[in-house]
Every structure is written in structure tokens, then in C-alpha cells.
Amino acid sequence: MSGCAWRVYKADGSSVNWIESPYPRTPISLAVFLHEVGHHVIGFDRYKRRCEEEYHVWVWAIEQMKRLGVEPDARVRRRFKLSIQYAVDKAVRRGIKRLPRVLERYAPDRAA
């Protein structure tokens, strides 16, 4: 279960935001849906590092779930953790010089 968020720029200078995600029927599909929406809410250029953007988008999505009265279950919490670990690991592989403090606990040598 995955999704994607992107922005298309038109020749006239306008843009259209798009998401691709599962239809939200379960807590995990709702989490993925909200995560993709969160990319547009937070903005693609708010954070310099992609791994940091992923973290904040996941936090936003989980907060929205709770606000809607849907408690994030074990699958949602696991997806959050694995997604952030993957994003941090990718940043480390690509040579990130310094991880944002909030992501240090997800670093490959610290992940448990």
C-alpha cells in the first residue's frame, strides 16, 4: 500500500496538485491517504531535506487521524517507523552531512 504526491506546472504558470493513494477504508489506508495530502499541506519546499519532509508529513497525517477520531493502530505506527527509517537510511547512503535532530533516533546505527 503506497501513494504519491506531485505538482504539475502548466504553461500558463498555474499549477495543479495531485495525489495517488488508496481509498481510505482502514486506518492504514487513511494514514497513507493523509500522508500524501500532507505533502501538499506542508509543501514540497518547506524542508530542505527530503527525510525531514517525510517525518513531518507523517506526523501531520497521524495528528489528522486522531483529530478525525481514528486511532493509529499497530500497522500505522509500524508504517511510520519503517518509512522514516527508510528515508533516513537513504539520506545517509546519499551522504547527508548531518541529520536533523528529530531524525537522529532513526539513523541506521541507532535503529532497533
Secondary structure, DSSP 8 states (H G I E B T S, - for coil): ---EEEEEE-TTS-EEEEEE---S-SHHHHHHHHHHHHHHHH-TTSSSSHHHHHHHHHHHHHHHHHHTT----HHHHHHHHHHHHHHHHHHHHTT-SS--GGGGGGSTTT--
